[in-house]
């Protein structure tokens, strides 16, 4: 009912996302300014019966919230006249996009190269934080460094297991057929 406070029947749900214990609902249409507050008010009912908090997003809010991940780049694109901060931003974007590009393959766990490539991109991104530290506020960058360090450690543990499995499989394959099941 809240999505049609205007009685125009033109407000639509574009996207729904559950993240970090909150439900985000992006809406659009010519009457969102009228319908969004009513929908947000009515969403309190869902919270009262046990659903996570609901946040109704106007188109501009949704655009900022659901910003697409960057696509991998062929080159960093640094220019000789870039400022130090701009050069750092380009390097960080390059490695961040590379890291995200390999996330799906890493999660699936079917190709150990995706994990390796994600790990390399994470290490390079962390290194770029060190190289360009002077261009950005240290306090602002600290939380990102912490997250990257944790990601790198988790990826390292998984990579170690993958390497152990690969070595065990090679060893097993060198054994006589009768000894392999053991």
MARLOKOL-661672 format. One line per field, with one value per residue (C-alpha): x, y, z; residue number from 0. Coordinates in Angstrom, 3 decimals, always signed. Layout:
BEGIN
u: [X  ...]
v: [Y  ...]
w: [Z  ...]
i: [NUM  ...]
//
This chain:
BEGIN
u: [+0.000  +2.827  +4.242  +1.053  +0.309  -0.035  -2.657  -0.820  +0.239  +3.488  +6.006  +7.934  +10.516  +13.779  +15.965  +15.908  +19.057  +19.603  +22.968  +24.410  +21.084  +19.218  +16.797  +17.310  +14.461  +15.171  +12.121  +11.502  +8.671  +7.196  +5.674  +8.513  +8.684  +5.148  +5.283  +8.694  +7.827  +4.591  +6.401  +9.088  +6.379  +4.596  +7.885  +7.917  +5.276  +7.681  +10.356  +7.866  +7.167  +10.822  +12.114  +15.355  +15.158  +13.895  +15.288  +13.370  +15.801  +14.942  +16.613  +19.594  +20.132  +19.933  +22.446  +24.936  +24.160  +24.292  +27.274  +28.602  +32.006  +34.743  +35.610  +39.233  +41.357  +43.937  +46.293  +46.537  +46.222  +48.586  +49.698  +52.911  +50.934  +48.765  +49.064  +50.475  +46.977  +45.469  +48.232  +47.568  +43.839  +44.433  +46.837  +44.477  +41.480  +43.403  +44.312  +40.930  +39.118  +41.477  +40.826  +37.038  +37.231  +38.672  +36.292  +33.586  +36.083  +37.730  +34.404  +33.509  +36.836  +36.997  +40.047  +43.017  +44.342  +41.433  +42.465  +46.107  +45.226  +42.972  +45.740  +48.268  +45.875  +45.224  +48.958  +49.547  +46.663  +48.115  +51.525  +49.985  +48.588  +52.164  +53.585  +50.900  +50.397  +51.447  +48.650  +45.771  +44.699  +46.187  +43.104  +40.850  +43.057  +43.603  +40.277  +40.845  +44.311  +42.869  +40.244  +42.799  +45.125  +42.307  +41.345  +44.961  +45.338  +42.153  +43.195  +46.653  +45.188  +43.009  +45.930  +48.079  +45.383  +45.076  +48.828  +48.775  +45.911  +47.710  +50.912  +48.963  +47.256  +50.613  +52.063  +49.034  +49.224  +52.861  +51.932  +51.147  +47.433  +46.905  +48.280  +46.312  +43.116  +45.156]
v: [+0.000  +2.371  +2.032  +3.506  +6.366  +8.547  +6.182  +6.393  +2.717  +3.793  +3.332  +0.097  -1.912  -1.935  -3.935  -5.640  -6.500  -8.025  -7.002  -6.707  -7.316  -4.653  -4.950  -2.327  -1.691  +0.593  +2.142  +4.361  +6.071  +9.522  +9.596  +8.226  +11.435  +10.733  +6.955  +6.457  +8.043  +6.029  +2.824  +3.561  +4.147  +0.897  -1.018  -0.627  -3.379  -5.874  -5.033  -5.566  -9.123  -10.054  -8.948  -6.985  -3.187  -1.980  +1.065  +2.403  +4.014  +6.778  +6.513  +8.737  +6.861  +3.540  +4.720  +5.509  +2.339  -0.090  +1.377  -1.309  -2.777  -1.551  -3.720  -4.854  -2.482  -3.376  -0.673  +1.523  +4.624  +6.816  +9.975  +11.939  +15.008  +13.161  +14.409  +11.986  +11.414  +10.855  +8.397  +6.570  +6.471  +4.960  +2.322  +1.405  +1.222  -1.050  -3.551  -3.284  -4.111  -7.045  -8.308  -8.115  -9.722  -12.861  -12.989  -15.145  -17.766  -17.765  -18.301  -21.179  -22.829  -24.611  -22.816  -22.273  -19.628  -17.301  -17.557  -16.948  -13.923  -12.477  -12.908  -11.184  -8.286  -7.932  -7.808  -5.274  -3.139  -3.209  -2.260  +0.664  +1.917  +2.031  +3.686  +6.397  +6.807  +10.456  +11.355  +10.258  +10.737  +8.002  +7.677  +7.250  +4.587  +2.588  +0.748  -0.241  -1.536  -3.573  -5.115  -5.872  -7.466  -9.721  -10.606  -11.399  -13.630  -15.547  -15.979  -17.124  -19.848  -21.135  -20.981  -23.022  -25.695  -25.708  -26.186  -29.034  -30.736  -30.343  -31.862  -34.742  -35.454  -35.475  -37.819  -40.095  -40.200  -41.401  -44.354  -47.763  -48.136  -50.634  -48.184  -45.100  -45.728  -45.822]
w: [+0.000  +0.794  -2.681  -4.101  -1.734  -4.825  -6.330  -9.664  -9.699  -11.362  -8.548  -9.046  -7.145  -9.093  -6.760  -3.382  -1.460  +1.945  +3.334  +6.830  +8.483  +6.519  +3.625  +0.907  -1.543  -4.507  -6.130  -9.129  -10.922  -11.335  -7.836  -5.681  -3.649  -2.418  -2.298  -0.640  +2.736  +2.934  +2.036  +4.643  +7.251  +6.384  +6.454  +10.246  +10.368  +8.797  +11.342  +14.185  +13.050  +12.802  +9.412  +9.244  +9.134  +5.763  +3.960  +0.969  -1.480  -3.907  -7.339  -6.409  -3.135  -4.989  -7.563  -4.808  -2.823  -5.729  -7.556  -9.890  -9.248  -11.579  -14.552  -14.942  -16.981  -19.619  -18.378  -15.310  -17.470  -15.487  -17.265  -16.705  -15.660  -13.097  -9.548  -7.003  -5.583  -9.037  -9.943  -6.668  -7.341  -10.779  -9.471  -6.629  -8.961  -11.326  -8.606  -6.866  -10.122  -10.669  -7.155  -7.592  -11.031  -9.452  -6.492  -8.119  -9.296  -5.894  -4.136  -6.466  -5.700  -9.051  -10.463  -8.165  -10.566  -9.690  -6.046  -6.953  -9.111  -6.399  -3.856  -6.114  -6.766  -3.027  -2.258  -5.022  -3.779  -0.267  -1.666  -3.559  -0.244  +1.057  -2.062  -2.203  +1.559  +1.447  -0.948  +1.279  +4.895  +7.061  +9.288  +6.274  +4.713  +7.920  +7.788  +4.172  +4.977  +7.832  +5.547  +2.849  +5.383  +6.632  +3.049  +2.204  +5.265  +4.458  +0.831  +1.946  +4.149  +1.324  -1.120  +1.293  +1.408  -2.392  -2.735  -0.208  -2.054  -5.382  -3.957  -2.396  -5.724  -7.567  -4.966  -5.171  -8.974  -8.797  -6.600  -8.063  -8.824  -5.983  -3.358  -4.405  -2.399  +0.842]
i: [0  1  2  3  4  5  6  7  8  9  10  11  12  13  14  15  16  17  18  19  20  21  22  23  24  25  26  27  28  29  30  31  32  33  34  35  36  37  38  39  40  41  42  43  44  45  46  47  48  49  50  51  52  53  54  55  56  57  58  59  60  61  62  63  64  65  66  67  68  69  70  71  72  73  74  75  76  77  78  79  80  81  82  83  84  85  86  87  88  89  90  91  92  93  94  95  96  97  98  99  100  101  102  103  104  105  106  107  108  109  110  111  112  113  114  115  116  117  118  119  120  121  122  123  124  125  126  127  128  129  130  131  132  133  134  135  136  137  138  139  140  141  142  143  144  145  146  147  148  149  150  151  152  153  154  155  156  157  158  159  160  161  162  163  164  165  166  167  168  169  170  171  172  173  174  175  176  177  178  179  180  181]
//
